[in-house]
Amino acid sequence: MSLTNYRTLGRSGLRVSPLCLGAMTFGEEWGFGATPEESAKVLSVFLDGGGNFIDTANIYTKGHSEKIIGDYFASGAGRGRRDRVVIATKFGGNMYPGDPNGGGSSRKSMIAACEQSLRRLRSDFIDLYWAHFWDRATPLEEMMSAVDVLVRAGKVRCFGLSDHPAWVCVASQMLAERHGWAQVHAIQIEYSLLQRTVETDLLSMARHFGMGVTPWGSLRGGVLSGKFSRSKLPAVEGGTRVRPDSKYLTERTFALLDAMAEIARDCGGTVAQVALRWVLDQPGITSIIIGARHVSQLADNLGACGVALTEAHRRRLDELTRIEKPFPWEFQESIVRTAIQNGTTLDGVPSDRWAMSPTSDDDRY
């Protein structure tokens, strides 16, 4: 695989690279991140390597992330390249303390956020617009109808749901289909070797409906970067967001990191590349969001495309990170299948994978 092995985003015709450049660290307003100059270098390396998918949000570094991206494509190395990239941004985050309508998924908040993002991005349109969080106070009908307004106005091309429960994604899609509104093309979720709970419902739901999946947090905030071990814990104060008391720095994680180091040596890669490649190889995954404050970090992450895990590698990683499936999944596997088939076999039904069996039209997703 290479960065130019593009994939369609769900059932849309939008082509995106298998790795997506996350821009949460563009700007230093949050106390960490990259300067505009370093961010521009990261953008250039990513684009020159064939990457075409960039992910940001209205609230990232208090709006500066979007502005850095907009400035890059309006001048200098990025001039003239805007139409050749897929820029995703998000609404929902409230940038205005004391304003109850400053965030969320209401028509008022969404349309205002869209106009502000377009100004910061210095663009006439957003390729992929994410609802950043589930706004329980706003009816789904209001959110989806407002999305349709933006799509019909040409300000948004595709729509997705970030960090929403599976049932909300399904309900939103059903509303869109019923009313002929713009549909949900993709979901964005946290997914890593240390966060596999999404396999039970969100990933199987996405495959069933042909939604693209763009995971974030595939290095679990740096825990799976290869920087840490039993004898090398993060400093109390240092250049990392991983804290010494992180709930993920456990013996189970260290055993996983030991195995990942061995696999990395087998593959000629790094621990971080193994972590990313495992996610990239999972059924239904479209593009992984990677973050980089420096060009060197980006180069290491991009190397995940060139790492090849064997079936034995994947089985070992699966076993070390296996999760207990919630009801009714374990019940389905242990009892229902036998009760239905009663000793017979049925071709085309998955054995013990989380993914729902897609229809033939969905196979490429």
N, C-alpha and C positions, 0 to 999 in steps of 0.2 A: 504494500500500500504506500501511496505517497500523498502529499498534501493536495495534489491535483486529481485525486480519485473522487470527484465530486458526487454528491448524493442529492436526490430530491428531498425537499422538506415535506415529509408526509405525503399527502395526496395532492399537494400543490406542484406546479412545474418549476418552482424556485430551486436552483442548484446551489448547494453550499459545500464548502470544504469539510473534510472529516474532523478537523480541529477548528474551533472557533476562538478568536482572540477576545478574551474577557478584558474589559477596560475599567474594571472597578478600581484599579490602582493607578489610573491616569489622573495625576494631581496629588497634592500632598495635604489637602485640607483636613483629612481624617487623622493626621499624625503619622501616616505611613503612605508609601506610594512613590511614584516617579514624577520627576519634573516634566513640564511640557516638552522639553528638548529630548529627554530620554524616551518619553512616550512616543515621540515622532520617529525615533530610531527603531523602536520595537515595531511600530506600524509598518515601516518600510521593509524591515526584514521579513515580517509575516507576509506582506503582499508580494514582495519579490520572490518569495518561495512558492507562490501559487495559492496561498490562503486568500479567501474572499469573504469571510464571515466574521463580523465584529459585533460584540454584545456589550451594551452599556445600559444605563438607566438614568432617569431624570435626577434621582437623588445621589448618584455616585459622586463623591467628593463635592457635594453641594452644587451639582450642575457643571462643575469644571470639566469632568470627564467628557461630557457631550461637547463642550466648547472646544476642547483640545482636538477631538475628532473632526469637528466642523472646520476649525482653522487649518488642520492638516490637509484636508481635501480642497480647501479654497485657495491654498497657496503652497509654494515650495514643492517638495517631492510628491505630494499628493494631488497636485493640481491636474484636473482632467481625468481623474481616476474614480470619481464618485459613482458614476453610473456602472462601473465594473465591479462594485462591491455590494455586499448585502449587509446593511446596517440594521441591527436590532436594538431597540431601546424599550424602556418600560414606563408605565404610569402606575400610580397608586401610592407611591411614597409622598408624604406631606413635607414640603419644604418651607411651610409658613406657620411657625409657632402661633398658637392661639386661633387659627382658622380651621373650624371643623370641616369646611369644604375644600381644604387645601390638598387633601389626599383621598384615596379610595377610588371606587369604580363607578361613581355616579356620573351621569351625563355631564353635569357641570364641571366636575373635577377632571374627567377624562379629556374632554375637548380642550379645556384650558391647558392641561399638561401637554397635550399634543402640540398645540400652537407654540408653547414655550420651548419644547424640545426641538421643533423644526427651526426655530430661530437660533438656538445654540448650535445645532448641527449644520446650520446654513444650507439647508436642503428644502426642497419642495415636497418631499415625501419620505416616509419611513418604510423600509422594506418589510420589517417584521416588528409588530407592536405587541408587547407582552403586558398582560395584567400581572403586576408584580406579586401581589398577595391576594388572598381571598378576603374580600370585603363583605363580611356577614351582614352589614347594615344595608347594603344595596341589593335590590332584587336582581336576579340574573337576567330577567327580561330587559331591565333598564341598561345593564352593561352591554348585552349583546346587540340591542337595537342601536346604542350609541356607537359601537364598533362598526356596525353596518353603515351608519351615516358617514364615518370617516373614510371607510373603504370606497363608498360611492362617490365621495368628494375627491378621491384620488390622493388623499393625504397618507393613507395606509395601504400597503399591498397585501400583507398576510397578518393573521392574528394568532396569538398563542396564550396559553395559561401557564404561569410560573408559580410553583409552590401551592397548588390547589389540590384538595382531595379528589380522588377518582370520581366520586359520585357527582361532584360539582362540574367536573369536566364533561361527564356524560350528559348531565342536565343541560349544560350550555350548548352542547352540540345538538341535542334534540330540539331545543328552542330554535337554533339557527336553521335546522332542516325544516322544521314546521313552518317557519315564517319566510323562508327564502332569504335569510340574512347571510352575511359573510360568516363562514364557518371557522371552527378551531382547527388550525393546521398543525399545531405542535404543542408539546408541553415541555416545561423546563423543571427539572427535579434534582435534588441532591442524590448522587449515586456513586458509591465507591465500594471497595472491598470491606470497608468498615461501616457502610450504610447500605444494607441490602433489603431493608424492609419494603422498599418501593417495588420489589419484584412481584409481590403478591397481588396487588391490585392496579397500581398506576401503570406499570409496564405492560401488563397483559391487556389492560383497557386501551392503551395507546396502540398496540398492535391490532387489536380487534377493529378499532375505528380508523386505522391508517393514519394516525397522528405521528409526526416526527417527534423525536426525543433528543433533547440537548441537555445532558447532565452537567451539573456544576459540582464543585467540591470533590473531584475524583482523587485528589491527594489528601483529603480530609484536613484541609487547612495547613498542610505541611507535614502532618504526622507520617504520611507515606512517601515523603520526599527522599528518604534515605539518609537524612541528616542525623537521625536520632537512633539510639540503641540503649540497652541496659546501662552501659558505661558512659554514654554520651547523651545526657538529658539536656533539654533547653535551659538556657540561663534565665534567671528571674527577670532580668532586664536585658533585652537583646533585640536583634533585628529579625525577630520571628513572632508570629501571633500565637505559636504553640506555647502554652504555659507548662511549667514543671508539674503542676497538679492536674493536668488534662485528664479527663476520664478515659481517654483513649490510650494513654500510655500505661498499658497493663501488660501482664505476662503474655496474655493471648496475642496482643499486638506485637510484642517483641518476637514471639515465635513466628508470627506471620512475616515480620521484617527479615528474620533469618532466612526463611524460605524464599522470600522475594530476592534477597541478595544472591542466593545460589542460582535461582532462575535467571537473574540478570547476567551472571557470569556465563551461564549456558548460552544465552541469547546474544551476548556481546553488547548489552545495553546497561541501563542504570535502573535502580529501584523505582524511581519516579516513572520511567518509561514503561516498566512492567505494570505498575498500577494503572496508568492511563490505557495501555493496550488491553488489559483485561476488560475494562469498561467498554472500550471501542469494539471489542469482539462480541459483546452481548447482543442477543437478538433484538432488533428494533431500534438500536441506537443510531442516530443520524450524525451528530457532531458533538464532540466534547468541548466544553468551555474551559480554556486554559488561561491562567493569569500569569503575567510576567512583569516584574518591575524593572528588569534589566534584559538586555539582549542575550546574555549568557543563559539566563533562566529560560527564555523563549527557545533558544537553540536546543536545550536539553529536552524540553517538552515536545518540540517538533520531531525529535528523534524517535518518539513513540510510534510514528508511522512506519519506521523501518525495522521495528522489533517484531519478531514472529514467535508467538507462544505455541507450544505443542499441545496436543490434547492432554498429555500427562501433566504439563505445567498447569493447565486450566483446572484439571481435576484436583490437583494438590491445593491450589488456591481456593477452590470451591469448598473443599473439605475443611480447611482452616478457618473459613469465615461463614460457614453454614449457619443459617438462622432458623429459629423455630417458627414455622408458619402458623398464622392465626387461623381460627375457625372461619370458614369451613374447609380450608385447603388440606389440612392433614386428614380430616374426615373423608374428603373427596378421594384422596390417594389411597387411604388404608381400607376403606369400606365400600364406598359408592361404586368405584370402578368394578370391583369384584361382583357386587350385587347386580349391576346392570349387565355385565358381560358374561358372568356365570361360567368362567372357564374358556370363553372364546376370545379371539383376538380381533382387533379392528384397525385396519391400516389407516394412517393419517392422523391418529390421535396421539398427542405427545405423552411420553411416559411419566417423567418426573420433573420436567421443566416447568417454570412458572408461566411461560407464554401460552396464551390461548391459541388454538389452531386457527390460523387465518384462512380466509377463502383464497382461491387461486389468484384472484385479482390483487390480493394484498401481499403476495409473496415477496415482491421487491421492496416492501417497506420493512 
